[in-house]
């Protein structure tokens, strides 16, 4: 079974091109945006399925003047734009415009070809669970298959799809882990796939764990369709155990069928068992280690040769299976090795990367069907198959780069998005549960998983309440990890933040209508300052607690937060950032501080925002003046040998204030060998026991960030980071996430702030030490494939 | 400004510091209380008094300052006799340290109805080693008392928390540690771990290396950086030793010794007494009486072997000589039933290696067996450059050595510096694939009787070794 979507979209594109040409001739000139909307809708009507539920249409995009959006509507309440809005440019040739528009809407980021992967194991015997799954789909409309890689999930899905197609069902297959996959793809398939309205359509949604953000959106949409018209839709969802929670968010009642490679092996080896060849069956089990694909190859090998294969024979079989016994040039084998190595890490390879040295070798592999080409990516297929092919190819091309180096080189070239996608797909469960961690790769695996858990909590909380209890600071801190890992949730926060705070270039940001609740923190801060003033017999602050303008303090602090928020946006709004930067310049005191000078962490916060926006001591007079002031020794300035008192009594410790000030200085480009920076760094190390105290998680998060930013090796703080991640992952820590400062007597944004810091820290560590994590994963794989290697 | 005024101002400032400190200690999270270590006895008393039903305690066993009759032990024994559940888990640095004191403690606890477990630092998962710090109690599953982190194992203070995340974390730590711990009833039956004396010998060997090391195959110009560091790195489990191939060595050596209990065993090249300890253990488990000789160019590892031999009461012969000269000596040809050595071949170039294999063959009597391991470079999945891997090695050594600080003379900083030198200087020759190595042994005339690849943690990267046993026909 294969659903080739590209032919359908090509058909649509041709129809629209023809229509656009005709319209151009008729109009004899440029089209207006409404005319183009009508033109595109005519074209859609000519080719799309007349479906009572799903409709594709072009409409004017209210968010972009003179823009046209392709929108999918699904009764009664699903509407979403396809990949991006298209801005109509009346000065351009309408034919070219329509073509570009289609390229953007339908082919972005790449042409897609989604079909169920062709696995050797998909031919052959039915599993007992196959008929159970088909029955449940007909009865309940949704089933979830849960199992680790190569446990036979896709095997079952392919069988079930084939069987149900025989009953007139239509089937669409969506691999969430596919880098070219999007929600638009799923629905475009549906819109363009002829269906018998009397029968059901089956969504097969694979690799839910591969892209949690997309999986959530996709499952939510499918779930709504199914609940509106249960007789028309059914869903078969495939996921590793780590993705089950995401499935439950949309399909709470889904029947879960655990998949175990052993079930596939049992079925495959039945014929052997009938020959009372128990040893062979047991040996195949041991050899495969629960991997259905290896088991399948081993059984086939045994049938042909009468003996069990070793690792090298398995690799040989796998290689010849995918090359169809066609001879390959040395260059093609070398390239195949590289693609296979990446494939075993679940990395799909950008075609232009694969072709960078030898385009002909890539053409050879594609034309022989050795690698599949979908859009701008190439792949071998299942990761087990890739591992075996890599083993074979690697031993036939002499000296080669090590697998870890190949993967790391690719990830560095491919950029952040690919790194996230790869990390999402790596099976880190075994590595992270390892009790022996010689080099630290298990720690990194754990840290990454913790960071993902924190992001999930943050996403979950954001979707439940994007205002975080009307707390703009909490929402902004929560936005930081979401900007990278869940843009949909980030946009919910952006909507709240941007409507609740107004920005103008020449004065402080202000609440749009009503105050947001982080303002209550400043009332608590005022009390702590007053207590401090009472205790302070050695020398009073110039500005006592009752002289501080709390609103001004709050708004100045929010300026820093808003700067950071906008600077980290997935798509920056340059004008808003420029206004905030201008605002910072206009409100700065002549001495360099941001109000009030008694509280240096407010200046540090604004500096952090400016640094995020790209300003530094080298480029900005505002930043330079503020950094100079922070470094000015007491009594003229706030620094006492690189130590900054909070000015807010017991609300903030000296350690966390110093950490924040140091962080701001370093982020703004003050040199690490600056005397103030050096003494501040030493102070933090000297106070390590204090900021590691239970209850001082915020201090620890800030201190760890600045230590790592100052060049300390993460291993030196590994235990502290581990403890903090453990704390932040505990759901109980989140129970106060929406409480006000008055209730918890602590900072109201503590939990999202720490979560954000932790995710940032882990991400920074992984970016610099990704090779170590890949090394750990490679070792796990090597262990798996070593069995019988020298047999 | 007069001197009186200065003094007065500073006194005021000092008082202010104390007041601020106290205010911050008191003014933080209301679910958390910090107290100084100096009132620990009062804390024991208060906790014992307020306990409702059950306490779980993780307690580091500090050999040098342990008194089974100390106040804190008496309190909890009394609590147990009052009918409350008291479970204690003692964490000792390694087996065999002050066993008499620990056994006395366990006996007293047992008599009072305290349920005890014992575990060892090296048995704990690495992340837990850092977590438990200097002690942890869970009272009635609702309060955690945790020693505050410190670098020397002596807590500066204690944190009492009722925050659910802290309770959950403590409970997780307890469960993991109990999983790897032994019920106290089993401790006396447990055999000594081979690594046990390391903590006693590492400083000694390091000191001796400065005097004795004059050069060997690894470092002809002087091998003190290698032999002096080796035992620390073994203690920290950071270098390739027979321990990483424990089953392989014990099985093959035991089989050979069972076949001929009075075998002449030759260890050709060793960094310390580890290989000798394996032969000794195989001999003990099979009840055999082999004649064991250790050959090495440098006298430091020979000294270590004699130290260990005396400790376990087994005779050992030591020969300080080059393997080539020794192997070509007529008197030694065909004189040995068993030759064993760990990861020795990769100390030589490919050509030299072939010669060494021939020497081994010549040294063995017909039917004799060679038992060894060889690193297979081509299978190393390393991805980090050597420079950063070496730097990491030093940092890891520092981190691990912190946990041994109370038990070693060398401070972690010194061990880390030595480790980094080791990582930069140690060279291991690439002898090709496992097939190449096996072919070389077979070309010399050996019959390979046991072989497998083993993935081991590795020094700078995860590493694959070929474990091979082969006989002279």
Interface residues (C-beta under 8 A of the other chain):
Chain A: X402 X403 X404 X405 X407 X408 X435 X436 X437 X438 X439 X440 X443 X446 X528 X531 X532 X535 X536 X537 X538 X539 X649 X650 X653 X688 X689 X692 X693 X694 X695 X696 X713 X715 X716 X718 X719 X720 X722 X723 X726 X727 X730 X732 X733 X735 X745 X746 X771 X772 X774 X775 X776 X778 X779 X782 X783 X786 X789 X790
Chain B: X9 X12 X13 X15 X16 X19 X20 X23 X24 X26 X27 X28 X29 X30 X31 X32 X34 X125 X126 X127 X130 X131 X146 X148 X149 X150 X156 X159 X161 X163 X164 X165 X166 X168 X169 X172 X237 X238 X379 X380 X381 X382 X383 X384 X391 X392 X395 X396 X398 X399 X434 X438 X451 X452 X453 X455 X457 X458 X461 X462 X464 X466
